[in-house]
Amino acid sequence: MKNAPRLLALLLIPAFTAPLMAQPAPLPPADRNLVQAIPAFLKAPKARWAPLNNPEALEMLDPKYPEMGLRVLSVTKNSLQELRRLAQDGYIQSGDIALTVRPDWIGGGPYANIQMTISHAGLAYIAKDASGTRVVKNVENPLNKEYLLNPDRLGDPDSHYKTLKMIHIVRSKKIPNNSQAQTNVREWASLFNKYATNIYGNGLVFKRNYNDPEYPKDGLKFVHRLAQMALRIRPQKNVQTYCSEFAWAVQSLSGCRIATDAGQFALGAPEPAPCIQEIFMPKPAIGDATMAGLADGPLANVTSIANASDRMGLISQIFANGDASSKMSPGHVAMALDFNAKFAPVLKPYYEAFVGGNAASTAHIRDQVNGSPDARPNYSPTAFFIEAIAPEAQGATFEYVMSLVFRDS
């Protein structure tokens, strides 16, 4: 995962026995400053926030555009009690997607902004630890100790999560709490975690090219083969996925009940199994009235801002030159250079035409970009956040839950 999007699971907060607080928990000054520095076009419209009964999370609305903001909780890294609390108090539910946010990318130019400073995606689920207490766990690709959160090995020096500062939690409305779909996802995630050392590198390979999704090539067959690995069936073909592709695949198994549907994954059974269904359709580069595209995240937020006279100025900020290369992996640096040189000069006029109501120009640019051989429908890490902030009129089926800001102690 060194070259591109990364993510999940140091999900945390105080012991499950602690009483709920009547007021939001205060943020440390450094965490408050970090959240306040995030531009409105990288936040989430309040209209798209999921219901959350626990009052401890702090609603931080943008001071200039209060229709935008984040729901924030400051949590301690490497704390088993924190992981228990997130599970026990319902902050995290099985099937939620955790998105790694890189605040140090802010001001890093068009690529960083269109990615919404998101670099990785993983899937969370609720299990029981050695004491029988509910705890947050995760499953993600790479399926190795760097990325799989082990409550019995918190603080592992190799853990990716030692470097995290912030994650967004988003939730699919197709996986409601206490539903059969949620049970299914939890059971599949548990199997992938249980057999991770047998699966990873022995059928499942991490793919470094995030612009090479499996779905356009072979539909849902790769999801079928991943499920076979979880069931300890060696598929006829190996599978390569990047982080968000793997998370998308596990969610797309939400209609598959292991107890009754395992036979659909037997060797020789038709591929893909009928129970597999896309959790959301892979996104084009630029969307339309029925679906937001991979490049539409900041645009969705800009058009959600009530003060229409500020929208062009915000677009200028999105496409302003910047350099976050010192904070990015080599893979992201290469992608940023390519994006800023080839795509940003086309995308900025699209944003301007869309906000300006020029339907002919937006359609022309959309067709031009989406017709490129490199513009394959995809499910990047940012796609999950876009699915949570785009207007529901565009068919978006996720909701923004909250953002966790990590502190060392």
C-alpha positions, -999 to 999 in steps of 0.1 A, spaced: 0 0 0 30 22 -1 21 38 -34 -14 49 -30 -46 51 -8 -43 37 27 -65 34 57 -84 22 86 -88 11 120 -72 26 151 -108 33 160 -110 43 195 -125 61 226 -131 57 264 -140 25 282 -174 9 275 -183 13 311 -180 50 311 -213 70 312 -223 90 282 -215 127 285 -244 152 283 -222 176 263 -198 171 234 -163 162 246 -139 192 241 -112 189 215 -75 195 224 -64 229 209 -42 212 183 -70 190 171 -94 219 170 -69 239 149 -64 209 126 -102 206 119 -107 244 115 -79 245 89 -98 221 66 -115 240 37 -152 239 34 -149 221 1 -132 191 19 -159 187 46 -193 171 45 -227 188 40 -246 187 73 -277 175 53 -258 143 45 -247 134 81 -260 101 95 -280 101 127 -258 96 158 -274 94 192 -242 97 213 -237 134 221 -200 132 228 -189 138 192 -184 175 186 -202 192 156 -177 216 141 -195 236 114 -175 258 90 -175 293 104 -182 309 70 -203 281 55 -223 265 84 -240 242 61 -207 224 59 -187 208 86 -174 177 104 -186 157 134 -154 151 154 -141 130 182 -106 131 196 -94 96 205 -62 80 218 -41 58 196 -33 22 206 -60 19 233 -80 -12 237 -105 7 259 -110 32 230 -116 4 205 -142 -11 229 -159 22 234 -163 29 197 -180 -5 194 -200 -4 226 -214 31 221 -223 26 184 -199 50 169 -186 22 146 -209 -5 132 -200 -36 112 -197 -27 75 -186 9 81 -158 22 58 -129 41 74 -110 65 52 -75 77 59 -74 115 58 -41 133 52 -45 168 67 -9 176 57 -20 174 21 -42 206 25 -28 233 2 -11 206 -19 -27 215 -52 -55 201 -74 -47 164 -70 -48 166 -32 -81 185 -33 -98 163 -58 -88 133 -38 -103 152 -8 -70 144 10 -81 108 13 -54 81 7 -67 47 18 -99 28 26 -107 -2 48 -137 -19 64 -146 -20 101 -166 -47 119 -175 -55 155 -161 -86 171 -154 -98 207 -120 -96 222 -104 -122 246 -125 -109 275 -158 -113 255 -162 -75 251 -173 -59 219 -144 -43 201 -137 -27 167 -116 -47 143 -108 -42 106 -101 -60 74 -83 -44 44 -58 -50 17 -29 -56 22 -41 -83 46 -9 -81 67 1 -70 102 8 -35 90 -28 -29 82 -49 -54 103 -56 -39 137 -49 -65 164 -64 -56 198 -38 -79 213 -9 -62 196 -17 -25 198 13 -3 193 30 -27 170 60 -8 155 51 -19 120 15 -7 122 4 18 95 -19 33 121 9 47 141 12 75 115 -25 83 113 -39 117 123 -75 115 111 -101 92 95 -136 97 82 -162 71 89 -189 66 62 -218 41 63 -238 24 36 -276 27 39 -277 -7 23 -261 -22 54 -284 -10 82 -276 -18 118 -288 -52 131 -298 -64 96 -290 -96 79 -268 -76 54 -247 -64 83 -244 -99 98 -233 -111 64 -206 -85 61 -194 -91 96 -191 -128 90 -172 -124 57 -149 -98 73 -142 -122 102 -132 -149 78 -109 -127 58 -92 -116 91 -90 -152 104 -74 -166 73 -54 -135 63 -20 -152 65 -33 -180 42 -50 -157 18 -26 -128 13 2 -137 -11 -14 -170 -17 -43 -161 -41 -47 -124 -31 -22 -99 -42 -21 -62 -35 -24 -41 -66 -4 -8 -67 -21 6 -98 -53 23 -86 -63 30 -122 -67 -7 -130 -100 -18 -115 -111 -54 -119 -148 -46 -124 -146 -32 -159 -127 -62 -170 -146 -91 -155 -176 -77 -136 -182 -93 -102 -162 -124 -108 -132 -111 -87 -156 -107 -57 -167 -143 -62 -131 -155 -61 -123 -134 -30 -152 -151 -13 -139 -185 -23 -106 -176 -5 -124 -167 27 -142 -200 25 -108 -218 21 -115 -227 -15 -86 -220 -39 -100 -201 -69 -90 -209 -104 -75 -175 -108 -56 -152 -83 -70 -118 -75 -53 -85 -74 -70 -56 -56 -61 -23 -41 -74 -12 -7 -107 4 -17 -114 -23 -43 -111 -50 -16 -134 -30 8 -160 -25 -20 -159 -63 -27 -165 -72 9 -195 -49 11 -208 -63 -21 -210 -97 -3 -237 -82 20 -264 -102 3 -245 -135 7 -254 -155 38 -226 -179 44 -248 -205 62 -271 -208 32 -252 -194 2 -218 -210 5 -227 -235 -21 -228 -207 -47 -190 -205 -43 -181 -241 -49 -155 -248 -75 -173 -251 -109 -203 -230 -98 -213 -202 -121 -194 -170 -116 -204 -146 -101 -226 -160 -74 -262 -146 -77 -261 -133 -42 -233 -108 -50 -245 -73 -57 -226 -40 -62 -227 -20 -30 -226 10 -54 -218 12 -91 -182 20 -99 -180 57 -107 -170 74 -139 -144 102 -138 -171 129 -141 -207 121 -131 -241 133 -143 -275 138 -128 -278 102 -118 -243 96 -103 -215 117 -89 -181 110 -105 -147 104 -90 -137 140 -97 -169 155 -84 -163 155 -46 -153 192 -41 -178 202 -67 -206 186 -48 -196 205 -17 -192 238 -36 -227 235 -50 -240 227 -15 -228 261 -2 -257 285 0 -237 316 -9 -236 312 -47 -214 343 -52 -185 325 -34 -185 294 -55 -162 306 -83 -137 317 -56 -137 283 -40 -131 267 -74 -100 288 -77 -88 276 -44 -94 239 -54 -72 243 -85 -46 266 -70 -10 253 -74 5 237 -44 30 211 -34 24 183 -9 50 159 -24 71 159 7 41 145 26 31 119 -1 42 84 -9 62 81 -42 31 66 -58 9 96 -49 36 120 -61 37 103 -95 -1 104 -97 -3 140 -86 22 151 -112 3 134 -139 -31 146 -127 -20 182 -123 -5 183 -158 -32 165 -177 -65 165 -159 -66 196 -138 -65 220 -168 -96 202 -182 -114 197 -149 -113 234 -137 -133 246 -168 -157 218 -161 -163 230 -125 -167 266 -137 -191 256 -164 -211 235 -140 -214 263 -114 -221 288 -142 -250 267 -155 -234 261 -189 -249 227 -197 -234 224 -232 -198 229 -219 -202 205 -190 -216 178 -213 -188 183 -238 -160 181 -212 -177 152 -194 -178 132 -227 -143 141 -235 -129 130 -201 -151 99 -196 -142 88 -232 -105 86 -224 -91 50 -222 -78 58 -188 -111 69 -174 -124 35 -163 -153 33 -138 -137 29 -104 -142 27 -66 -112 46 -53 -110 55 -16 -124 89 -24 -154 73 -41 -167 62 -7 -166 97 6 -182 111 -25 -210 85 -21 -215 100 14 -216 137 5 -231 138 -30 -268 147 -32 -292 118 -27 -308 128 -60 -277 114 -77 -284 80 -62 -258 83 -33 -264 56 -8 -239 63 19 -239 88 48 -211 106 66 -209 94 102 -180 112 118 -143 119 118 -118 106 144 -88 127 152 -60 107 168 -38 118 197 -8 99 211 -20 99 247 
